[in-house]
Structure formats: structure tokens, C-alpha cells
Amino acid sequence: MEKIFDAIKARMKRNTKDKKKDEEELACMEKIQTMLNEGVFVKDGVWTGKDIEVINDKHFLTAKPVVFLVNIGGV
């Protein structure tokens, strides 16, 4: 997350024309960091269309569906 925050902040300093998009992305990442610190999966959050685009670009593991496999076979 620190690398993501650093990259967004550096991009915001260099590029002023997409500042609104960068601010939205930063807000989304802050929300994700709060959720992860609380132990909540990204997939369980309430997201807007723009947030989903940002999340899909970052490939968070906790944004993926969860599948539990159980082996009940005998020896």
C-alpha cells in the first residue's frame, strides 16, 4: 500500500491535468487501507463504478472470490 500511495502522490505532484482522477484514486486507496487494517476483505466493501476500475487495476487478493475446499476422503 505504501508503494501505491507514493506513486499516486508523486503523480499528483507532476501532473495537474488529471488531479481529480488521482484524488479519487487516493481516496479509494485510503478506504481500502482502512478496511484491510480492520481485517475486512476488499470484496466485502461497497464500491462505485470508478472505485471498481481502480481496484481491478491493482489486483488485490482480497478482492477475489473465496473458495473453500475440503477433502473428506478416507485413508
C-alpha positions in Angstrom: 0.0 0.0 0.0 2.9 2.4 0.7 4.2 2.0 -2.8 0.7 2.7 -4.2 0.3 5.8 -2.1 3.8 7.0 -3.0 3.1 6.5 -6.7 -0.2 8.4 -6.6 1.3 11.3 -4.6 4.2 11.6 -7.0 1.9 11.5 -10.0 -0.2 14.2 -8.4 2.8 16.5 -8.0 3.9 16.0 -11.6 0.6 16.0 -13.4 -2.0 18.7 -12.7 -4.4 17.9 -15.5 -5.6 14.6 -14.0 -5.6 15.8 -10.5 -9.3 14.9 -9.8 -8.8 11.4 -11.0 -5.7 11.0 -8.8 -7.6 12.4 -5.8 -10.4 9.9 -6.4 -7.9 7.0 -6.7 -6.1 8.2 -3.5 -9.4 8.3 -1.6 -10.3 4.8 -2.8 -6.8 3.5 -1.7 -7.3 5.1 1.7 -10.6 3.4 2.1 -9.0 0.1 1.2 -6.2 0.6 3.6 -8.7 1.2 6.4 -10.6 -1.9 5.5 -7.5 -4.1 5.4 -6.3 -2.7 8.8 -9.7 -3.7 10.2 -9.4 -7.2 8.7 -12.2 -6.7 6.2 -11.8 -8.1 2.7 -11.9 -5.7 -0.2 -14.6 -7.8 -1.9 -16.9 -7.0 1.0 -16.8 -3.3 0.6 -19.4 -1.0 -1.1 -17.8 0.4 -4.3 -18.8 2.8 -7.1 -18.0 2.1 -10.7 -14.9 4.3 -10.6 -13.7 2.5 -7.5 -14.1 -0.9 -9.1 -11.9 0.3 -12.1 -9.2 1.3 -9.6 -9.4 -1.9 -7.6 -9.3 -4.1 -10.7 -6.2 -2.3 -11.8 -4.4 -3.0 -8.5 -5.2 -6.8 -8.4 -5.8 -7.1 -4.6 -6.1 -10.7 -3.5 -8.8 -9.9 -1.0 -10.9 -8.6 -3.9 -11.1 -12.1 -5.4 -14.0 -14.5 -4.6 -13.2 -17.0 -1.9 -13.4 -20.8 -2.4 -13.1 -23.3 0.4 -12.1 -26.9 -0.5 -12.4 -29.7 2.0 -11.1 -33.2 1.5 -13.4 -35.7 3.2 -11.9 -38.8 1.7 -10.8 -41.7 3.9 -7.4 -43.3 4.1 
